[in-house]
Amino acid sequence: VRLQDIPEFAAWLTDDFHEWVEQSPDEGEAFRAHKYGMMIVVWYDGRRTICGRHVMVLWHTFCCFHEEKPMLPC
């Protein structure tokens, strides 16, 4: 997940269609959201973002189908 694109990614996830609810990230986190009891987190270690596979699936979907930036390099 590209750090500079997290605000757009968050807006996409929290829209009326996707229905994720953004939360305030804890220390060391760049993004945190939940939906139906599932929590997703993107961590930032000062050099790069780190996330799980399920977040990468959402990120790649965002990259492929986001209208303004199709095919973002990931």
C-alpha positions as MATLAB code, in Angstrom:
seq = 'VRLQDIPEFAAWLTDDFHEWVEQSPDEGEAFRAHKYGMMIVVWYDGRRTICGRHVMVLWHTFCCFHEEKPMLPC';
ca = [
       0.000    0.000    0.000;
       1.504    3.299   -1.043;
       1.591    5.705    1.903;
       0.646    8.750   -0.180;
      -2.472    6.968   -1.533;
      -3.891    5.898    1.837;
      -6.335    8.864    2.055;
      -7.870    7.931   -1.325;
      -7.859    4.238   -0.410;
      -9.590    5.054    2.895;
     -12.198    7.194    1.124;
     -12.878    4.353   -1.328;
     -13.263    1.773    1.452;
     -15.526    3.979    3.582;
     -17.933    5.006    0.816;
     -21.605    3.911    0.877;
     -20.915    0.900   -1.350;
     -17.985   -0.637    0.552;
     -19.201    0.380    4.041;
     -15.921    0.045    5.971;
     -15.718    2.262    9.059;
     -12.410    4.056    9.544;
     -10.945    4.307   13.040;
      -8.124    6.374   14.456;
      -4.893    4.450   13.894;
      -2.792    3.464   16.884;
       0.912    4.225   17.168;
       2.833    2.728   14.235;
      -0.278    2.413   12.086;
      -1.097    4.340    8.931;
      -4.687    3.115    8.526;
      -7.251    1.135   10.527;
     -10.829    0.201    9.633;
     -13.457   -2.374   10.528;
     -16.529   -3.980    8.979;
     -18.766   -6.752   10.329;
     -16.323   -7.484   13.159;
     -13.267   -7.736   10.879;
     -10.394   -5.312   11.469;
      -7.888   -4.277    8.800;
      -4.680   -2.414    9.570;
      -1.844   -0.927    7.537;
       1.301   -0.377    9.612;
       4.106    2.061    8.821;
       7.623    1.386   10.105;
       9.166    4.668    8.952;
      10.298    3.264    5.582;
       7.411    1.238    4.179;
       3.861    0.110    4.804;
       3.135   -3.403    6.033;
      -0.199   -5.197    5.824;
      -1.796   -8.608    5.607;
      -2.953  -10.460    2.518;
      -6.581   -9.466    2.923;
      -5.600   -5.778    2.877;
      -3.483   -6.388   -0.241;
      -6.546   -7.885   -1.972;
      -8.510   -4.724   -1.178;
      -5.565   -2.562   -2.294;
      -5.213   -4.344   -5.638;
      -8.959   -4.082   -6.199;
      -8.699   -0.360   -5.489;
      -5.798   -0.101   -7.952;
      -7.674   -1.924  -10.725;
     -11.067   -0.274  -10.408;
     -10.381    3.199   -9.092;
     -11.501    5.610  -11.801;
      -8.959    8.414  -11.378;
      -5.895    6.172  -11.098;
      -6.372    2.911  -12.965;
      -3.486    0.475  -12.632;
      -1.620    2.195   -9.809;
       1.820    0.670   -9.306;
       1.688   -1.299   -6.085;
];
